[in-house]
Amino acid sequence: MKPTVLLTGATGYIASHTWLALQGAGFDVVGVDDFSNSSPEVLNRLRELSDREPVFERANVCDEAAMEGLFRRHPIAAVVHFAAFKAVGESTTRPLAYYANNIGGLLGVCGAMQRHGVKRFVFSSSATVYGQPERLPLREDAPLSATNPYGQTKLMGEQILRDLGAADSVATEGGARGAAWQTACLRYFNPVGAHASGRIGEDPRGVPNNLMPYVAQVAVGRLARLSVYGRDYPTPDGTGVRDYIHVVDLAEGHAAALRRLFEQAGSVTVNLGTGRSYSVLDVVAAYAKASGREIAYEVKPRRPGDIAACWADPTLARELLGWSSKLDLARMCEDSWRWQSMNPKGFDA
Ligand code: UD1
């Protein structure tokens, strides 16, 4: 029998790609989302791509009764938890909303798991937990810090999961000792690209905050020009340098992490990155090539809170999960462009 995985935030960008990867890896998926930052149209696309009826319930992960219902109705064996707010800038102006949703949702889901004896959990963390890197590439044992509420929710999330694991090794909260909690904290670098079909991809609401979706909208003519935030960083061309990772590689990383939790005891915290680094202008050039369009840009001052450079040491994920990224920057741009040009206005056109 295939194990059933509950996927929260299931119709979001990374989760929708992970849905397909999990099915490909032999899991049954139950999706939950409240559509607060995604479209129901994603479900139609998933039906088409997987040739299966998506099992899905609309609910908010902070709704305890709704979570309880999900665990009663489905034979859930593990959870992959994506549901969270993710805009750094917005988190500084709406901290309560970020703590309520990101921490409240995590506690709600873990609480329901605890009550139902389900203890395999994959958590969407972020390279943001490394704060201002002291040394590159970033290894998982680098110092951790947060400079904004969004980052704090990721650090706290990881801490909550460590505490849950530690509690199991002494005594369980509320009695009988069952299986121990097993968690995988996945620290994503910069997810970009789209499914090769061009049917699912990133569809940010409003003006994109992140580089590649912004570039994509310039290429397709929805936005006039990119603002390059800073050309005076201590990097080869002066623009910010990041570790961009194809969302399909990232999705496969989740399937590998989940397989590990089913096959071996213990918990893991790993980087999901490529180990390669590209500047803003590298991305602009690669996207222009992939799309055949010129990407107009102008140099602006640095964006507050940005770091000069950030890339992963991906060794630990290879050792512990047997996973490494496969798709290069050209593929990231080609697949992003296919999605963007086939769906110029996103899912709800
Ligand atoms: C951002 C978040 C990070 C989060 C990640 C999720 C900030 C400060 N950080 O990472 O916490 O985990 O998204 O994907 O928001 N750039 C431009 N013009 C733009 C947009 C970006 O020049 O219009 C530059 C940035 O200065 C940076 C690079 O492109 O050098 C990547 O930016 P972005 O895609 O926003 O990702 P991060 O800042 O790395």
Boltz pocket constraint, residues with backbone or C-beta under 6 A from the ligand:
constraints:
  - pocket:
      binder: B
      contacts: [[A, 86], [A, 88], [A, 89], [A, 126], [A, 127], [A, 128], [A, 188], [A, 189], [A, 190], [A, 191], [A, 208], [A, 209], [A, 210], [A, 211], [A, 212], [A, 214], [A, 226], [A, 227], [A, 228], [A, 229], [A, 230], [A, 239], [A, 240], [A, 241], [A, 242], [A, 280], [A, 303], [A, 304], [A, 305], [A, 306], [A, 307], [A, 308]]
      max_distance: 6.0
